[in-house]
Amino acid sequence: MRVTVCCANTKIEPWLDGLRAALPGATIEAWQPGAPVADHAVVWAPPQQFLDEQAGLKGIFNIGAGVDALMKLRLPASARVVRLDDAGMSVQMAEFVCHAVIRHFRELDGYEADVAQGRWSYRKPRSRAEFPVGVMGLGVLGVRVARALRQFDFPVLGWSRSPKTIDGVECFAGPAQLDAFLVRTRILVCLLPLTPDTEGVMNRANLAKLQPGAYVINVARGAHLVDEDLIALLDNGHLAGAALDVFRTEPLPAEHPFWRHPKIAVTPHTSARTLRQESIAQIAAKMLAMERGEPVPGVVDPGRGY
């Protein structure tokens, strides 16, 4: 079995070493133009030339949960695209989202601002029942986040393209139920895959349907959010604030207004990072299963884009 690795903006040697240890019978090489055709590829943001040259691939294994950038390229007809199911990312995402939700609900940002000015302040406790959290996107990460939020006694809603059932979470599905989900939500968490159908889904029309004083948390992709619509609704008071970890352009340009807006908390796409050893173990197991002709979890449906 021959495996080629093509990962842009990533230190590739640890991936090569890890894959060689996990697949001792395989030939593992870093891709170079003109390299022999491999059976499988491990990729992140590969160039179109790589995919054109590797036309006989059986499997393309993406080292992140999101495959939106990969699906925009011309892919070999023979290849199945396989995404990571979890690989340590879901617990990180649950930590990050719960922190953002609790920081807003407990008004810890306000306390931090007061402390910075030497003020000893008090805020009246708020009721969790008045802060239903809506998780938009119920894949592996979304389900883990929804379940984690339930542990803090928040009412939790979920919305996904197809119907889901999660204990303790009121689930909505499909375009017909999106409005009903939004009007019940006071803290919105976006964990959707990025597809043509979901790009710009957090626009003015949809965000305006959230409860007055709503808070927005985006940890999916920057293109889900219409930047100027968010700013307009923050400035007119309909939205109380936002925690943004992903952006249309990354790194976020220095001149972007998100940096300076008093109601926006910015983090540098750090909500859930790929853990290399966990990812290598999962990828190796899936490659071997594919070679044996066994079912492989995480295969992307090209029609849906995830």
N, C-alpha and C positions, 0 to 999 in steps of 0.2 A: 504494500500500500504506500503510495506517495502522497505526501501532504505538503502544500505550499502555504506560506504565511505572508500576507500582505496587509500590514496595519499602518496606516498613515498616522503621523504625530504620536507614535507609540514606540517606546523602547522595545525593540523586537527580540533581543537576545534572551531575556527571561522567558518569553513565550516559546522560543525554539527549544531552550533547555528543558522547560516543563513538559512540552509535548513529546520530546524524545524520551524522557523518563516515563511518561504515561503510556507511550506506544513504542516499546523497545524493538518491535519487529518492523517498524515503518521507516521510510526515508522522509525526513523532515527538513525542509529547506526554506530559506527566505526567497521570495520571488524576485527575480530580475527579468527585464525584458528578454524574450527569447528562451526562457527556461522551459524544460520539458513539461508536457501536460501532466497535471497531477490528478489523483482520484478525488481528493477533497481539498478545500481551502479554508483557512482561518483568516478572517478579514475584519478590517475596520476602515471605512471610507476608501475602498480601493479605486484606482482610476479605471476608466472604461477600457484602456488598453489591456489591463490585466484580465478582465472578463472576456475580451475578444480573443486573447491568446489562449486562455484556458477554457476552450469551448467544450471540452469533454468532461468537465467536472460532474461528479455525482452529488456532492454536497458542498454547500457554501455556509460556513458556520460563522455567524456574526458575534463579535465579542461584547456586544451590548444588548440591552433588552429591546431598544428601538431599531427598527429596520427601515425606517422611512427613506433615509438617504440612499440606501442600497436599492430599494425598489424603484427608484427613479432612473436607474441605469438599465442598459440592455443586458439581460442575463442569459447565460447559456441555456438552451432549451432542455438540456439533459439534467440540469442541476435542480436540487431542492434546497431552498434557503431555510436555514434552521437558526432560530434565535435562542438565547439563553432563557431558561425558565425562571431562574432565581439567582443561583450562584452567590448567595449572600447579600443580594441587593434589597430583597423585600424587608428584612429587618431594619436596614438602614433607612429605607423610605418611611417605614412606620415610625421610627424614631424622629425623623425630620419633620414629618407632617404633624405628629402629636405635639412636638415642641412648638411648631408654628401656631397650631390651634390653641394650645394652652397659653402661650405668650399673649395672643390677642384676647382670649376670653378673660384671663386674669389681669389684663391691662398691665402686664409687666413692662411693656415698652414705655408706658406713662410713668411708672415708678422709676425706671432707669433714667428717664429725662429729668425727673424731680431730684433724684440723688445726685446727678451730675451738677445740679445747681445748688446743692446743699439743702434741699427741702425735704422735711419729714412729712409725708403726705398719707392720706387715707382715701380709699375708694370703696364704695358700698359693694359688697359681694353680689355677683350676678347669678342668675339661675341658669343651669345647664339646659333646662327644658326650653328656654327661650333662644337657644343657640343650636338648632339642628344643623348638622354637618352633612353636606351632600358630596359624595365621592363620585366623580364623573369618570367612568372607566373601571370595569371590574374584572381585569385580568389578574394575574398572579400578584402583582404589586398592589392593585386596588383592593383586592379582597383582604390582603394582609393589613392594609391601612384601615379599612372599615372595621375589621375585627379588633384592632388595637384601640381605635377610638371608642368602641363600645365599653372597653375596660375602664374608661374614665366617665362613664354614665352619660355621654352625650347621645341625644337622639341621632341616629345615623341613617341616611338615605343613600341609595346607590342608583346610578343610571348607567346602562350599557346598551350596546346595539341589539343584543339578543337577550332574552329573559334569563335571569340568574336567581338563585335562591340562596340566601346567606342568613343563618340564624341571627336574630336580633337586628337585622338591617331591612328596612323597607325598600324593596327594589322596584325600579321603573325600567322600561325597555323601549327602544325604538323612538323614532321621531315623534310619534303620536303622543308619547308620554313625557317628552322633554320639558314642556312648559309646566306640567304638573310637578315635576321634580324641582324645577328652578324656583317656583313660587313658594315652595316649602323650605327652601334652603337659606340659611343665614351665613354659613361659612362654606364656600365652594372650593373643593379640591379637584384639580384637573390631573387625571392620570390616564388620559385617553392615548391610544396610538395615533400618530399623525398620518392621516390619509387625506385624499381630496375632499372627502365628506366632512372631516373634522377640522380642516384648516380654517382658522378664523371663527371657530365656534363660540369663543368668548368675545363676542362683538357687543355693540351697544344695545341692540335689541334684546339679546339673551341676558346680558348682565343686568339690564334694567328690570328684568322679571324677578331677580333675587329680592329677598326681604330688605326693606330699608335698613341701612346701616350694615349691610353685608360685607364680608371680608373674603378676599380672593387669594387662593394659594395655587400657584402654577409650578408643578414639578414634572411636567410631561415634556412638551416642546414649545419653544417660543412662538412658533407659527400658529399655535392654537389661539393666541391672544392678539386682538387688534389694539396695539399700544395706545393710539390716540383716543380710542373709545374708553379704555380704562381710565386714562387721565381725566377725561371729561366727566366721568361719573364720580371720580374721587373729588374733583373740584366743585361739583354741584351738591355734594353731600350725600348722594344716594349710597355710595360705597364708603365704608369707614377706613379701609386700608387694603393693602395687598402685600403678600410675601412672594417674591418672584425668584426662582432659581434657574430658569431657562429663558433664552432670549432669541429673537430672530437672527441677530448677529452676535456671535461669541468669539472673543471676549466682547462684552458690552462696550460700545464706543464711549470714550470719555465725555463726549458732548451729549450723550443721550439723557433726556430729562428724568429717567428713572433714578439715576444716581442722586439727584438733588430733591426729589419730591418728598415732602415730609411724611407722607402717608404710605410710602413704599419701602419695604425692607428687601434689599438685594443680597443674594448670595451667588457665588461663582460656579453654578452647575455642579453642586457638591452633594445634593440630596441623597444619591445612591451611586457609589462608584463601583466599577467592575473589580471584583476580587480575583486576582489572577489564578491562584492555586485552585480555588473552587471552580472557576470557569474552565480551566484546563481539564480537570477531572470530569466535568460534565460533557465537554466537547469530545474528549477521548471516548467516553462511554457511548455517546451517540454515534460517533463514527464507526465503532466496532459493531454496534447494533445494525447500522445501515449496511455494513459489509455482509452481515449474516442474513440480511433480508428481513429483519425484525422491524416492528413499528418503532418510530422515533418521535418522541414528544417534541413540541415546539416547531414543527414544520410550518412555514408561513403559507397561508392561502393567498396566491397572487391576486385573486379577485377582491379580497378584502384589504390586502396590504398589511396584514399582521397575522 
